Amino acid sequence: GEDEEGMDPLGEPPVLQLGTAMVKDTSLALASIELVLKCSGFGVNKMVLQHFAREVIKCQAVPKEEGNDDDEGDGEDDKDHDINPRDETLARQRFFRHVVYWLAADTEKDIPIVVQDAYLRMMCVLLKPHEIDDMLHDRFDERRSRLRLVPEKPTEIVLLLIAWFIQYFERFAELHIFSPRISPVVEAIDTRIVFDLSAYFVRDHILLLLLQVLTAYDEQNTWKRWWKEKGMWEDIPKSVMPGGPDDQPPRPDKVLTDFNHMVLHGAFE
């Protein structure tokens, strides 16, 4: 309309207006994530990391059949002790994966981008870089992780994150509705790293995640593998061409179906 034609491309973007209910929910989500990060000591406090992982495992445990409660009576504490560090890492990786699918299923853009930013920053802090790398490459067992195996085509999680980063930068102006430094979550990370670690430490976890995702795609993409094997572009199949079927993220309906299945069954796929 006339408003769009008169917009100054170099001017300030319009300020996003949130209703009272949305502001309350957004502030509560940001405060909860900030609390998790502070309690975890930014990945240093193993006790909090263990509790976080075990709650994920407990929430996604397969429900017992009726009539079997008596046999399992007092065994919950014993089950907690049986969870090993590998299972805890897998639980945090699975939760990260679920967060990505949850955000990808938000086709109506109901989740404020500042909340999405905070969730991904939290998961980048609760997992080590090589653990995130394993998740991006679908390495969910010790053998694949040890051998650093690379999938034959881009994984769904990599393609979904690439799509997420596209809309993240499209909605970048919405990030600063609460603070010039985006949110209390980012400010908490700044405080921890600048004063306790190093003023020169790279503390933008979203940027680091973007670099990891792009690196994973560079290793997984089919068109570069074809070029390395054949040494030419002639007769390249459409299925492995840049932007071909293997480069397309799953459809929104499949994302929602897969997300529901993963959460209900505590599964990766």
N, C-alpha and C positions, 0 to 999 in steps of 0.2 A: 504494500500500500504506500501512501504518501510518507508515512513515518519511516519505512525502510529505505525509500529513495533519498530521504534527507539525512540519513545517518552518516556521521563522520567516521570513516574507517580507522582514523587515528584517535578518535575520542575515547572516553571512558565507557566500558561496557555497562549496560543497565544492571542495577543492583537487584539481586534475587530477593523476593519478598516471601517470607515463610509465615504461615499462620501460627497462632499461639500453641496449638496442640503439636504441630510439627516441630516447633522450636523446643518444646519440652521434651519430646521423644528424642530429638537429635542431641540435645544437651545431656540427657541421661545416658545415651549410648556412648557418647564421647567420654563422659566421666567414668563409666564402667571400664572402657578400654584403657583409659589412663591409669585406673586403679590396678588393673591386671599387670600392666607394664611396670609400674612402680613396685608392686609386690614381688614380681618375678626377678627384680634386680637386673632387668634387661637381659634375661637369659642366664644370669649367673646363679640365681637362687634355684637350685635343683629341686628343692622341696615343692615350690610352687609349680614348677614345670611338671613334676610328677602328678600333683593333684589335678592340674589342668588336663593332662592326658588321661588320667584315670576316670575323670568325670565324663570325658568324651566316650571312653570305652563303656562306662556304666550306662550312659544315656542311650547308646546304640546296641546294647546287649539284646539278644533275641529273647522276647518274652517267654516265661515259663508256661508250660501247659498247666491247665487247671488240674489240681489233685496231686501235683508233684512238689508242692511247697514244703511238706513235712520233711522230705528227704534232704532238702537243702537248708533247713532251718537256720543254723548259725554259721553258715559257710561263707558269708559275704566278705568278712575280714580276711579269711584265708585266701579267697580268690584275689584280693588286692595284693597280697604278698606274692602271688604267683606271677604277676605281671612283670616282665623283665624290661630293661631299658630299651631294647629294640621295639617292643610292643608300644612303649610310650612314645617313641619317636614316630612310629607309624600312625599313632592316633593323632598326633599334632599335624603330620603331613596330610592325613585324611581330612582333618578339620579345615586346613588351608584349602584343600581341593573343594570341599563343600562350600566354603565361602565364595570361591570363584564361581561355582555353578549357581549359587544363590544370586550373586550379582548379575550373572549372565541371564538369569531368568526374569530379571526386572526390566522387561521390555517397555513398561509404562513409565519408567524413570521415577518411581515412587520413593526410592531410597536416595536421600541427599548425597551428593558426591563427596561431601566432607566426611560422612559416615563411612562410605566405601573406602575412602583414602585411609581412614583410621584403622579399619579392620585389616587391610592389607599390610599396613605398617606394623600392626601388632603381630601378625603372623610372621613377618620378616624378622622380627626381633626374637620370637619364641622358637625359631628354627635356625640352624646354622646354614651358611651358604651352600655347603655340599648336600645338606638334607633337602633344601629347596630344589637344587639341581636334580637330585634323584626323583623328586616328585614330578618335575617337568619332563623327565625322560621315562616316566612310568616304571621306575626301578623300585618295586615293592617287595623284593626278596633279597637276601644277602648275596646270592650269586650275581644277580644283575647289578647290584650296587658295587660289589667288589670288582667286577670286570668292566665297569663303566660302560655298559652296553648302550648303544644308541638305536632308537626305533627306526624302522625302515621308512616311515613317513611321519610328518608332524603330528604330535599327539593332540588330543582334543584340548587338554589344559593349556598348551602353548597357544593354540589358535584362539581359544576363548580369551586368554590374557591379552593377546595382540588386539583383538576386537575391543576389549575393555579399555586398553590404553588409548585407542582412537577416540572413544567417547569421553574418556577422562580429559584429554587435551581440548576436546571440543567444549567441554563444560568447565574449563579451568577457572573462569571468572567466578563460578559459584563457590570455589574453595575458600574464598576469603570473606565470607559473610560474617564470621565471628571474630577473626583476628588476622592481622597481616601475615602471621606465621601459620595460617590455616586453622589450627585448632589447639586446644590444650594438650592433645596427644603429641603433636609435633613440638610444642614448647617443652613438654616433659622430656622428650628425647634430646632436645637441644641442651637442656640443663644438665642432664646426666652426662652427656658426651663431652660438652665443652669444659665443665668443671671437674669431672672425675676421670676422664680419659685423655682427650687431646682436643685442643681447639682446631686442629688441622685434620681431624678424623672426618671422613665422608659420612655424613649423618642423614642424607636423604635416601631413605630405604626404598622409596618408590623409584627413584632413578636407578638404584642398584638392581632392583627387581626388573626394570625395563631392560637393562643391559643383559641380565641373565636370560630373560625370555628371548631376546633377539639372538643371543649366542646359541641357545638351545635350538631355535628355528634354523639357524645357519648350519648346525650339525645334522638336523633331521630332514631338511627339505629334499625332495626327490629330484628336482631339476638339476641341482648342482651335482648330486650323485651320478645322474645320467651323464652329465658333461664329463665328469672325471673318468667314468668307465668307457664312454664312447669317443671322447675327444672331439665331438662335433655336435652341432645343433640340428643337423638335418634329420628328418624322420623322427623327431622327438614326439612321443605319444602325447595326446592332449591331457591324459590323466596325470602326467608328471610335469607339465608346463607350469611356469610361474603363474599363479592365480588360478590353476586348474582345480579339479575336484579335491585333490589332496591338500590344497591350501585353504579350503573353505571350512569355517567353524561349523559345528552342528547346528541344525535348525532350532529355533526357540522351543518348539514342542518337544523335541528330543532332549534338549537340555533339561526341561522341567521334569520329564519322565525319568531321566537318568538321575537327576538330583533327588527325587522322591525315593527311588530305589536305593541309592547309596545311603541316604539318611536312615531309612527304615531297616536296612539290613547291615548297616555298618560296613559297607563294602567300598572299594575304590572304583569299581566299574559297574 
